[in-house]
């Protein structure tokens, strides 16, 4: 069988013997009742664990809508207009409403980027600003010692609405919910304090029970309450196919369940060879982004197996700190030891790759220089077919293969889980 994988703006095709191909993991076939803005409007009219937004807000309140920055896939331009309409139904005025882009540890936006994110209407109707990690209010500390430092524009609001899509997150379990606050509008030191727990085995994709990072995030929210959330779920093409709204925890959990129905993929067994891609441009522009697909693929590979990662990475690694960690370490184990002692954003993804390397070989199909790829503990090859043929020869004609053409979205569930 020939399986196609996105690679930059082109594709890589791998011909795999039918007898060896266990599964091709794509989204489950679900009939979505509503899409796009219609799904958002329905969620707002049918909130979970909460009255309608129009019945919660009061005219004269300072209302803050927190939404994701440009590094996230949520189409805020399809979400926020319906939220504004709901606020106007309650008698709220445009001058009392503002949008805050949750930068986390990322760079500020240009005005054109802000307009692109929320759309012309929102940009022209209400004030749109970036969170400011240099101007935060300390609101307390969690039981795990994470400072709850929230950007002033959010901390001083009377009513806070969190907007963000729900997808699997490789150590917080899922995105969405209280993540709008932490790490969304917090400080680098607070984010580092929270994310340092990523080495805990329960801090993994699709897990909420006992996940210390998710628990810490949700404890942070109790210091600076999100009054309401609007969390869409996106398909592989980043279009809204479902949405939840309402209570920060109840609505979020309902959204997680829907995401599970779409993207959790039970496995017959772990495979000797896993072939994975982010799906092509722009999601595989650098290794920092491609790592997400790699991390999901670790649940599909057998111990001692091989993961073939297909990602153009035409922009290189994508993060200076990520590069510094990878290029200065002598062994993958050094990266894991380092993240436990000195958590740094960017470096944490280098440690995540090292954790996969403890169990599997990683072959990378990319545009990066071969010697450089070897220097960061990965094996370079020039085509996915070449990489598969080499792995097939090593494991033999009875080897098992799993393909993940949209590896950042689909979450394999091995039999033991």
Secondary structure, DSSP 8 states (H G I E B T S, - for coil): -EEEEEETTEEEEEE--TTTEEEE--------S--HHHHHHHHHHS-BSS--HHHH--TT--EEEEEE-TTS---GGGTHHHHHHHHHHTT--GGGEEEEEE-TTS----HHHHHHHHHHHHHHHSEEEE--TTSEEEEEE-TTS-EEEEEHHHHT-SEEEEE----EETTTEESSGGGGTTTTTS-HHHHHHHHGGGGSTT--TT--TT-HHHHHHHHHHTTS---EEEEEEE-TTS-EEEEEEESTTHHHHHHHHHHHHHHEEE-SS-EEEEEEE--STTTTSSHHHHHHHHHHHTTTEEEEEEEEEE---TTTTS-HHHHHHHHH-SSHHHHHHHHHHS--TTHHHHHHHHHHHTTEEEEEESSS-HHHHHHTT-EEES-HHHHHHHHHHHH-TT--EEEETTTTT-EEE-TT-
